[in-house]
Amino acid sequence: MRGKPHPGSANRLSLFLLLLGGQLCSEAQGQPEPGQELRGSLAGERAAQELKRALTNETYNIHWGPVRFQTEARIGATYTDNVFLSQVNRRDDYIIHPEANLSAWMPVGELNVLRASVGLGYEWFAKNHSLNSDVPLVSPGSELLFYLFVGDFRIKVHDKASYEQTLTYNESAGDQPRFFNFNDVARFDRFDNFAGFAVDWDLNKVIISASYDHENFISTTERFKYLDRASEWLTADVNYLLGDRSKAGLEARFGFHNYDEETILNDNWRVRAGPFFELKLPAAMILRTGGGYDAARFDETAAPGNDYDNWYAYGKISQELKWFVHSLAAGHETLLGDNANNLRTTYVRYSISSDAIKNLELEGHFSVNFSKEFGGVFFEEFTHYLTGVRVGYPFHKYFRVDLAYELFLKDSETADRSFHRNQVSLDVIFRF
């Protein structure tokens, strides 16, 4: 072990947040005000039954005793005019992408639920045969979940794995697309696995949430072996319910990252913490905003200029109306870099979806990121844009066809690192 950072300070901060929540609980667990109905517990029987109903509503058509299954098969055809994400070495290609997915859920006892999903696929390139997959790919949506309700606690245990080989399709983390900041690269074989748990402790007006994940990121492309790492991700939130429509509290995020090689990227720990506020507005709108202190510290092998003390902030407003659902988000944060130790970005994202037209599903999205990658020998300032539309048509009870277009544009201040890519895809999906 090479001078790994000691997690004690982060653990003490997490403990402080939990103790703070405990102090608030002494006041929060009192009786409701006259005429006020007691809110249903997140960990109670009603919440467990609502989770089961939500899973049941996902159309599991195959039954085997208490276990329910859902199958999905898709065949996709994609055309891209810049498969290598290059400014000077532009090559187009046609990609065939078959995929099969299986999901299942099973009740465990009266309250608990086990859920599993796995997706296997393949990417075949018509022109650039060197990019063709050697083995089946594992979809990022593959996951094993176990929901457990114990007293005032709601616990989710999970293991999420993926294996991907090209950069044609954008990965997603939540509602945020994940891009590797690479140029002149089309093949990047990588395995990513998250295993951990999340706990919600419901104390009526106070909800304390915490989570832990262990991540293994492994590149099987020799060129990118410097990205191999093991990471520990921890979160701690204290939510105080101000009423039926709003809540506020404190949030904290911790990350400990150990790289197998420290030739380009270095071991580090990161922390961000601050207040947040969430409000349900009229017209079916939800607003959440937060921000605070953001910092990172690197071990002694890192060169000067990697540590930082900065700030993070975000805001998101979403609205669900009769005719459409849309959301707008903006923020500023510092993340793990791909070519350097840090990636600092300021972003704006908008998305909209609608099923107002009979038998049509319409989606659109736009995002812009103003970014800087720094720390080590690599430095780049760039802006990247992503915009796209999708039209879905369910032409049969079990069949749907999707037609989509996407433009990805990167404008860099570094010579030869700017590019743009147009992409058109057609998917036929069977779900039973």
Secondary structure, DSSP 8 states (H G I E B T S, - for coil): --S---THHHHHHHHHHHHHHHHHHHHHTS---TT------TTSHHHHHHHHHHHHTTT--EEETTEEEEEEEEEEEEEES-TT--SSS---EEEEEEEEEEEEEEEETTTEEEEEEEEEE--EESS-GGGS-SS-EE-TT-EEEEEEEETTEEEEEEEEEEEEEESSS-EEETTEEE----SS--EEEEEEEEEEEEEEEEETTEEEEEEEEEEEEEE-SGGGGGG-EEEEEEEEEEEEE-SSSEEEEEEEEEEEEEES--SSS--EEEEEEEEEEEEEETTTEEEEEEEEEEEEEE-TTS-TT--EEEEEEEEEEEEE-SS-EEEEEEEEEEEE-SSSSEEEEEEEEEEEEE--STT-EEEEEEEEEEEEEESSS--EEEEEEEEEEEEEE--SSSEEEEEEEEEEEEEESSTT--EEEEEEEEEEEEE-
